[in-house]
Amino acid sequence: MKKFLAVAMLMTAMAAPAAAQMHGNGAVEVPLRVEQGRLLVPVQAPDGTVFEFILSTGTPPTVLSASTAAILGDDTALTIGGLPLASEGIVTVPDEQLTVNGVVIAGMVGPDTFNDFDVLIDVPGERFVLKPFGRSVEWEGMTLSDPIRLQVYHGTVLALEVTLNGKPYQASLDLGTSTVVVNEPVRQAMHLQAEGVSALGLGSTTFADVSTHVLDLDIFGRWDPDGNGFVIVGAPIAYECAISISWVHREMRTCVQ
């Protein structure tokens, strides 16, 4: 858990509230940006203080650093674009576990908060949109791929099939991670170095030269007990490509490469 969180997160505090937009269809839109490979969104505390949290699709609960938890005290009624963050099961971790490049992480917002919405992660458009789910997933003005089927575990955790350099693997989707992470069986099968780039295939879309790391994470023992190889798909797929995710419809879509 410690290693996984350390790979996944970075924090920046903001001095003034970031503007959120409300749309006529009930959608909420907040700013989204990338900093050192992490997807950052504004989260507002009850007193109006705004922090930037990592946007995650792989770590379900709301996560706080110890210093952020100390600032908030007992009042953890955080919001994103006016919508409440999930407060049940909030995880607080020591600052030293959540420091990346000398910066302490404020927190992470995950699918416990937004799995009841269809979401659009649009880095090129600098926006994160949460829309009440409908009978189908539609994003006006967006050209996205055909649906990529997802498996949903415990209502939050997303799994899918991908290819890495043309070879198929089971995978999980964690956009809170700043790289694509693979386990040792993948490294051996593909003759990978500890760090490098790979071609990642999602449905009909291929992302070339994606940063790839081989790591020994406890989570691989649960995802890949038979040692067939497993991939954690991280934020690089979103850097230049809008991503649509629907937990309810069990699908994701990407921009058309």
N, C-alpha and C positions, 0 to 999 in steps of 0.2 A: 504493500500500500504506500509506504513512504517513497520508494523509488518511483512508483507510478505517478504519484502526485507531483514529485519534484520534476519529472519530465514534462508534466502537463501544464504548469501554471506560472503566471507572472502578474504582478499588481502595479497599478499606477493610481494614485489618488487625484481627484480633480477638485478645483477650488470652487466651481460654480455648477449648478445643475445643468445637465445637458437636455436639450429640447427633445420632447417626444411628440409624435404626431398621432392623432386619432383619425381613422378613415371612416367613411360612411358605412362600410361593410362590417364595422366592429373591429377592424384590424388595428393593432398598435405598432408603431414604427419607432425605433430608437437608433441612434448612431452606432456604427460598427467600424472598427479599424483594426489593423494588424500592427503589433509591436513585437519585434524579435520573434516572429513566428507564431505569436498567440493571437487569438481572436478576442477582442476586448469590447465590452458593452458597459454602459453606465448603469450603476445600481445606486438607488437613493436611500439614505438612512432617514429615520423619522424626523431628525432635526434639520433635514435639508442637505446634509453633507452628501456629496456624490463620490463614489469610488468607481474605478473600472475593475470589473470582474472578468475572469476568463469565461468565455462561452464554451460549454462542454456538452457533448452528446453522449459521453461515456461514464462520467461520474454523476450518479443520479442525484444525491442530496446537495443542498447548499453547503458550501465549505467556507469557513472563515479562518484567517490566520489568528493567532493568539492576540496580536496587537489590535486587529480590527474588532475582535470580540470584546477586548477591554474598552475600546472606544464606545461600542454600542451598549455595553452593560446588559441589563435585563431586557432592553427594548430592541429586539431583533426583527421588528416589522419592516423589513426591507422591501423595496418595490423596484420593478423595472418597467418604465413607461406607464407607471400608475398601477400595474398589476403586481399583486403580492408574490414575493418569493416564497417557496415552500419553507416553512419554519420547523415542521416536524422532522426530527432526526438530523438537525444541523450538526455538522462535524466541525470541531475546532482543533487545529493542529498547531504545534509550536512554530514560531517564525523561522527557526533555523531549518526546519524541514521544508519550508516553502519559500526559499530564497533562490532566485535565479539571476545570475550575473550581478549580484550585489543588491538586488531590489527585492524587498519583501512583498509577498503576494497578499492582496486584500482579501480575495476570495474567489469562489467559482460558483457560477449558476448553472444548474444542470437540468435534465429532463424531468425531475420531480416538479419543477416549476412550469415547464412548457410542453409537456407531452399531451395535454388536452387541446393543443392548437396545431394547425398546419403552420410550419415556420419556413421563412425564406432567409437564408444566410447569403447576403449579397455584398461581398467585399468590394467588387468593382463599383457598385452603387452606394457604398458606405452606409449600409442600412441592415438592420435586423428586424424582421417583421413577424409578428405573431397574429394569426388570423383564426377566428373560430372555424373549426373544420366544417366543411359542407359535404354534399353528396359526392363531390369529386374535388380533386385538388386543382385549383386554377389560380394563375398569377397573371393578371392583365399586363400585357406588353412584354412578357418574358417568353423567350424561345428556349425551352428546356427539352431534355432527352425524354424518351419513353420511360415509363416507370421501371425502377430497379426494385425488385422485391426484397423486403426486409423481414427478418424474424424478430419478434419483440419478446423479451424475457422480463418477467416481473413488472411488466407495464412500462419499462423505461429503457432497458438495455437492448441495443440494436446489433443484429448479426446479419451478415450477407455473404455472398460468394464474390470473389474477386479473382483477377489474374495478376501475377507478378512476373514480368518478363515472359508473358505468354503461358505460364503454368498456373492452373487453378488452385485456389486455397480458400478455406473458410476464414472469415474475418469478422472483426467487430468495428463499429464506427465510433470513433472518439475524436471529435474535432477540437477537444481541449488539449490534444497532444500536438506538439509542433513538428512532428515528423511522421513518417510511416515506420512502424516498429515491427520487426519479425523475430521469431524465436530461432533457436539453434537448428532444428530440423530444416527450416527454410534456408538458412545459411548454407548448410551442407548440400542440400539438393541443388542449390543455384550457384554454389561456389562464390558466395558473396564475401566481401570484406566487412569488417565491423561497422564501417560507415561508407556510404556511397549513394548512388542514384539508381533508380529502377523505373521501368515502365509499368504503371498501375492501371489495370483495366477494370472499369465499373460499367457493367452492361455493355453498350455499344461505344462508350467513351473511353479513350485511353489518355492518361496523363503521363507525358514523357518526362524523364529526368526528375523524378520525385525523390527528395531526400529520404534515405532509408537507413535505419540503424538496427543492428542486432543487439538485443538486450535480454538479460535473464531476469524476467519479472515473475513474481509469484502467480500473477493472474494467468499466465500461460499454462500452468498446471491444471487449472480448472477448465480453460477453453480447449486445451489440446492434450488430454490425458494419454492418448495413444501415440503421440509424437508424430502426427502426420504433417505438421507444419501449420502455423497460424500467423495471421497478419492483423495488426491494429492500424486502421486507416485514420490518419491524423489530418490536421488543418491544411497541409499543402494543397489538397484538392480544391480548397475554397479560395485560395489567394487571388486567382484570376478568373474565377468561375462561380456563378451563382449556384447555390445548392438549395433544393427544396426537400423538406423532410416531413412526413406525416406518420405519427405513431398509430393513429386511428386507422388509416388506410394501409398501413404497413408497406410504405413505399418511399423511395427517394428519387429525385430527378437532379440531373446536373445540366450545366450549359452544354451545348453541342460543340464538341471540339472538332 
